[in-house]
Amino acid sequence: MADIVNLNDRRKRKAREERETDAAAKRMMFGRTKGEKKRDEVQKSAEIRKLDGAKRDGDNEKKR
């Protein structure tokens, strides 16, 4: 004999699993610690300073 399946339970379980996968993705994106955010900010500012320091004076002038 076949097992009786409650479709409402299946629908709810599927919705729960989808919410969990969405939550896991958001945790990966936004779940960084304060120290990790600060480290990334310091690295980014160091890279910007390095690039700005490598600019030549004549690069910004327009040629006529």
C-alpha positions, 0 to 999 in steps of 0.5 A: 500500500502507498504511504499517505503524504500530507502536501501541506507538510511538504510545502512548508518543509520546502519553504523552510529549506528555501528560507534557510538557504537564503539566510546562509547566503546572507550570513556569508555576505553580511556576517563579518566581524568588526575586525574583518571589516576594519582589516578590509578597510585598512587594506583598501585605503593602503591600496588607494594611497599606493596608487595615488603615490604612483601618479605623475604630475603630468598625468592630470593635465590635458594636452593642447 
